[in-house]
Amino acid sequence: MKADEVIVQGRVGPDGTLRMDTHPPLPTGPVEVVIRVLPADKKGGEDWWQYLQRARAELEAAGHRFRSKEEIDADIENLRAGDERIEQEYRPVDQQTRE
């Protein structure tokens, strides 16, 4: 590789745009771009569970807060309580229909 050449990896988007992973340390000006397809990343083959764990860790590192089990259970209970309120409204109508 020559001194005025830099290899930068990136991805081609679905619309054909090129997104570089890093900024090339080159001065502003015209360049020539050669695109070469790289083999798929084979770091031991990340399965779906590893992907989910990694994605969650990245979100937590970015400051995202996930709901606790208690918060989720409270939301479910609130939804179920809504079902009971609806049932209470329908009971008199059902009773009148049967009579």
Steps between C-alpha positions, in 0.01 A plus 500: 500500500630841408531787746212686334264200524272407785279195543172578674227245550133581476167383367297557188143591589187370324479826305863470384647751742838423650541541877856486629568360847770762567607832350799454271807698608534672163491865398188638338499452124422254225551129564448174318283240670537126438225287652587141584250259657632358826407161638234498768629558850556159657584576862376160605159570352287715727172319561170672576546486879848648483364771269224586750748513788736723304219728381370540856849576632547765229163659582576502874840657431321771300280577802182308408310376805306175480189432709537278805299179552288686756419777251403249233284301744326821610424592138357153431285519812376843393404362159317208660314737732377679189350172378309466828361854468372418151343177626318694774348726235381206288351291784173698530452492124563125489260450791224697322555302181458169681176611669 
